[in-house]
Amino acid sequence: MIGLLLGTVKYHQIHTSETFTAHPYVSTAHRASLMYGFASFQLAGIALLSAWSEKTNVLATAVTQIFFVLPVIAYAIHGFLKDTTNQLKVPHKLGNKGVILPPFLIKLFMWSLIGAEIGGCGILCAGMIKTIATLPAITAMAV
């Protein structure tokens, strides 16, 4: 739903722009939300096949989902504020009123994102592999 709503914002920006373009971060937020939406369905399927406990699967899925949503929110904010076309460029501006975010905060977020997405997905994939490896038909075929 977020992707669809961002598509509407993107269309509005294109329609009202002198150059007939949306802000790059509105376009990025739109594309990312659609791709993360698809990835979320894939993640759900992997979680269903995971051999780990329900608590482990829910935690791994939730952490991954949170870090799917946070970048989209950041992209959308930059796109609405039109404050930057490169959020990783120093200084890290937020808005046009001179709010500068400390570089360590951006690095912390990026490393957290990397760890959460790879870690959460990796846990679920390992659980799915464990499930598949223990299936009798697959085991029998391997012998």
KEKE-3310 file (N, C-alpha, C; in steps of 0.2 Angstrom, whole numbers, plus 5000, padded with zeros to 4 digits):
npx = (5004:5010:5019:5010:5004:5015:5017:5007:5011:5023:5018:5011:5021:5028:5018:5017:5029:5041:5050:5045:5048:5049:5055:5071:5072:5059:5055:5064:5060:5047:5050:5058:5049:5040:5049:5053:5041:5038:5049:5045:5035:5041:5050:5040:5036:5048:5050:5039:5043:5054:5064:5066:5060:5044:5045:5058:5058:5048:5054:5066:5059:5052:5062:5069:5059:5056:5068:5066:5056:5061:5071:5063:5055:5064:5069:5057:5055:5066:5063:5050:5054:5064:5077:5090:5099:5107:5108:5119:5129:5141:5139:5126:5111:5095:5080:5078:5082:5094:5097:5108:5114:5124:5138:5142:5129:5123:5131:5130:5116:5116:5125:5118:5106:5112:5116:5104:5095:5103:5106:5093:5086:5096:5095:5082:5083:5093:5085:5075:5083:5087:5075:5072:5082:5080:5069:5061:5059:5068:5080:5081:5082:5095:5103)
npy = (4994:5006:5008:5010:5022:5030:5030:5038:5050:5052:5053:5065:5074:5073:5078:5091:5097:5107:5101:5089:5078:5068:5071:5063:5055:5052:5045:5034:5030:5025:5014:5006:5003:4995:4984:4980:4976:4965:4957:4955:4946:4935:4932:4929:4916:4909:4910:4902:4889:4887:4879:4883:4889:4896:4909:4913:4913:4923:4934:4936:4939:4950:4959:4960:4966:4978:4985:4985:4994:5006:5012:5016:5025:5035:5038:5043:5054:5063:5065:5071:5083:5088:5089:5084:5075:5065:5055:5050:5059:5070:5086:5077:5082:5086:5091:5109:5118:5118:5107:5096:5080:5069:5061:5048:5043:5040:5031:5021:5018:5013:5001:4994:4992:4984:4973:4968:4965:4956:4947:4943:4938:4928:4919:4915:4908:4898:4891:4886:4879:4869:4863:4858:4849:4839:4833:4817:4812:4820:4817:4803:4804:4809:4799)
npz = (5000:5004:4993:4983:4987:4987:4974:4969:4974:4968:4954:4956:4959:4947:4938:4942:4941:4933:4925:4923:4931:4946:4962:4965:4977:4980:4969:4972:4984:4980:4971:4980:4990:4983:4979:4991:4996:4988:4992:5005:5004:4999:5010:5020:5015:5016:5030:5034:5030:5039:5050:5063:5080:5083:5089:5086:5072:5070:5077:5068:5056:5060:5063:5051:5043:5049:5046:5032:5031:5037:5028:5017:5023:5026:5013:5008:5016:5013:5000:5000:5007:4999:5001:4998:4986:4988:5002:5009:5007:5015:5022:5032:5028:5035:5030:5025:5034:5039:5048:5053:5053:5063:5057:5062:5066:5054:5049:5059:5057:5044:5045:5055:5047:5037:5045:5051:5040:5032:5043:5048:5037:5034:5045:5043:5031:5034:5043:5034:5025:5034:5036:5023:5021:5030:5025:5021:5008:5000:5006:5004:4990:4989:4992)
capx = (5000:5014:5021:5005:5003:5021:5017:5003:5015:5027:5014:5009:5027:5030:5013:5017:5036:5042:5054:5041:5051:5048:5062:5074:5071:5052:5056:5068:5055:5042:5053:5061:5044:5037:5053:5053:5034:5039:5054:5042:5031:5046:5052:5035:5037:5054:5048:5034:5047:5059:5063:5067:5054:5040:5048:5064:5055:5044:5059:5070:5055:5051:5068:5070:5053:5057:5073:5064:5052:5064:5074:5058:5053:5070:5069:5051:5056:5070:5059:5045:5058:5068:5083:5096:5099:5112:5108:5125:5134:5142:5135:5120:5106:5088:5077:5082:5083:5101:5098:5114:5114:5131:5140:5141:5122:5121:5135:5127:5110:5118:5128:5112:5102:5115:5116:5097:5093:5106:5105:5086:5085:5100:5092:5076:5085:5096:5080:5072:5088:5087:5068:5072:5087:5077:5063:5063:5060:5074:5086:5081:5085:5102:5107)
capy = (5000:5012:5009:5013:5029:5034:5031:5044:5056:5052:5056:5072:5078:5073:5082:5098:5099:5111:5096:5083:5073:5068:5071:5057:5051:5050:5039:5029:5027:5021:5008:5002:5000:4989:4979:4977:4972:4958:4953:4953:4939:4929:4931:4925:4909:4906:4909:4896:4883:4887:4874:4886:4890:4902:4915:4914:4915:4930:4939:4937:4942:4957:4964:4962:4970:4985:4988:4986:5000:5012:5016:5019:5031:5040:5041:5047:5061:5067:5066:5076:5089:5089:5092:5081:5069:5059:5056:5048:5064:5074:5085:5074:5087:5084:5098:5114:5123:5117:5102:5092:5074:5067:5056:5042:5041:5038:5024:5016:5015:5008:4995:4991:4989:4978:4967:4966:4962:4950:4942:4941:4934:4922:4915:4911:4904:4893:4887:4883:4874:4863:4859:4854:4844:4834:4829:4810:4811:4823:4813:4797:4805:4811:4793)
capz = (5000:5004:4986:4979:4989:4985:4966:4968:4976:4962:4949:4957:4958:4939:4934:4944:4940:4926:4921:4922:4935:4953:4966:4965:4983:4979:4965:4975:4989:4977:4969:4985:4993:4979:4979:4998:4997:4985:4996:5011:5002:4999:5017:5023:5012:5019:5037:5034:5029:5043:5056:5070:5084:5080:5092:5082:5065:5071:5078:5062:5051:5062:5062:5044:5040:5052:5042:5025:5031:5039:5022:5013:5026:5025:5006:5007:5020:5009:4993:5002:5009:4993:5004:4996:4981:4991:5009:5012:5006:5020:5028:5031:5029:5035:5029:5022:5039:5042:5053:5051:5057:5064:5052:5065:5066:5047:5048:5063:5054:5038:5048:5058:5042:5034:5049:5052:5034:5031:5048:5048:5031:5034:5050:5040:5026:5037:5045:5028:5022:5038:5035:5017:5022:5034:5022:5019:5000:4998:5009:5000:4983:4989:4993)
cpx = (5004:5017:5016:5004:5009:5020:5012:5006:5020:5024:5013:5015:5029:5025:5014:5024:5037:5046:5051:5044:5049:5055:5065:5073:5063:5052:5059:5063:5050:5045:5055:5055:5040:5042:5053:5046:5035:5044:5050:5038:5036:5049:5047:5035:5043:5053:5044:5038:5053:5058:5064:5060:5051:5043:5054:5062:5052:5049:5063:5066:5054:5057:5070:5065:5054:5063:5072:5060:5056:5068:5069:5055:5058:5070:5063:5052:5060:5067:5054:5049:5062:5074:5090:5094:5104:5112:5114:5131:5135:5142:5128:5114:5099:5084:5081:5083:5090:5101:5103:5114:5122:5132:5140:5134:5120:5125:5132:5120:5112:5121:5122:5108:5105:5115:5109:5094:5096:5106:5098:5085:5090:5098:5086:5078:5089:5090:5076:5076:5087:5080:5069:5077:5085:5071:5065:5064:5066:5080:5087:5084:5092:5106:5107)
cpy = (5006:5013:5012:5020:5033:5035:5037:5050:5057:5055:5063:5076:5078:5078:5089:5101:5102:5106:5090:5077:5074:5069:5064:5052:5049:5044:5033:5026:5023:5015:5004:4999:4994:4983:4976:4973:4965:4954:4951:4946:4934:4927:4927:4918:4906:4905:4903:4889:4882:4882:4877:4887:4896:4909:4917:4917:4922:4935:4941:4940:4949:4962:4965:4966:4977:4988:4988:4992:5006:5016:5019:5025:5037:5043:5045:5054:5065:5069:5072:5083:5092:5093:5090:5076:5064:5060:5053:5053:5068:5081:5081:5079:5083:5091:5103:5120:5122:5112:5097:5086:5072:5061:5049:5039:5038:5031:5019:5013:5011:5002:4991:4988:4983:4972:4964:4963:4956:4944:4939:4936:4927:4917:4911:4906:4898:4888:4883:4877:4868:4859:4855:4848:4838:4830:4822:4809:4814:4819:4807:4798:4806:4805:4789)
cpz = (5000:4997:4982:4980:4986:4977:4965:4969:4970:4956:4950:4956:4950:4936:4936:4943:4933:4922:4920:4925:4942:4956:4966:4971:4983:4975:4968:4980:4986:4975:4975:4989:4989:4979:4986:4999:4994:4989:5002:5010:5002:5006:5021:5021:5015:5026:5038:5034:5034:5049:5063:5073:5081:5083:5088:5075:5065:5072:5072:5057:5053:5061:5055:5041:5043:5047:5034:5025:5032:5033:5018:5016:5025:5018:5005:5010:5015:5002:4995:5004:5004:4996:5002:4990:4983:4998:5012:5011:5013:5018:5027:5033:5030:5035:5026:5027:5042:5048:5050:5056:5057:5060:5056:5066:5059:5047:5053:5060:5048:5040:5051:5052:5038:5038:5050:5046:5032:5036:5049:5043:5031:5039:5047:5035:5028:5040:5039:5025:5027:5037:5029:5018:5026:5031:5020:5012:4998:5000:5005:4993:4983:4990:4987)
residu = (MET:ILE:GLY:LEU:LEU:LEU:GLY:THR:VAL:LYS:TYR:HIS:GLN:ILE:HIS:THR:SER:GLU:THR:PHE:THR:ALA:HIS:PRO:TYR:VAL:SER:THR:ALA:HIS:ARG:ALA:SER:LEU:MET:TYR:GLY:PHE:ALA:SER:PHE:GLN:LEU:ALA:GLY:ILE:ALA:LEU:LEU:SER:ALA:TRP:SER:GLU:LYS:THR:ASN:VAL:LEU:ALA:THR:ALA:VAL:THR:GLN:ILE:PHE:PHE:VAL:LEU:PRO:VAL:ILE:ALA:TYR:ALA:ILE:HIS:GLY:PHE:LEU:LYS:ASP:THR:THR:ASN:GLN:LEU:LYS:VAL:PRO:HIS:LYS:LEU:GLY:ASN:LYS:GLY:VAL:ILE:LEU:PRO:PRO:PHE:LEU:ILE:LYS:LEU:PHE:MET:TRP:SER:LEU:ILE:GLY:ALA:GLU:ILE:GLY:GLY:CYS:GLY:ILE:LEU:CYS:ALA:GLY:MET:ILE:LYS:THR:ILE:ALA:THR:LEU:PRO:ALA:ILE:THR:ALA:MET:ALA:VAL)
# end
